[in-house]
Amino acid sequence: MDKLNRRSALAFGLVAAAIAAVKPAAAQTMDMTAGKDTTLAPGVVQRAYGESPAIIPGFKSVSMRDIIVQPGSKTGDNSMKNAMVCHITEGELRIVQDGKTFTAKKNYVWTCDKGTKEQAFDDGKVVGTMRITDLMA
């Protein structure tokens, strides 16, 4: 019984030491100075990060951009020029997509197809950021 207790104590000590030595992984963030900013509407800025060739069948290239919406602001009622994946990275936006309304909170992900009509509203008190990955045919 003494050997089992000593072994358990040694094992727990080794595990604790290993955990203490491991640093937690930090989330990688976008360099907010790296993009090109364009004002789309009052309180709405698009920050484009770049474009590259795609290896996804049916798409020639892919690009990434953020739509940054200040509290009380809204985007235009736009028709999508290409398929895309949208992701809320900060805040919360009310989305009206083809006449249907939903609330997109932080980390919510959805898609749009070419021709989808969509408008985003920041009804909250914090800046809402929608990250868009454009899939261009």
Secondary structure, 3 states (H helix, E strand, C coil): CHHHHHHHHHHHHHHHHHHHHCCCCCCCCCCCCCCEEEEEECCEEEEEEEEEECCCCCCCEEEEEEEEECCCCECCCEECCCEEEEEEEECEEEEEECCEEEEEECCCEEEECCCCEEEEECCCCCCEEEEEEEEEC
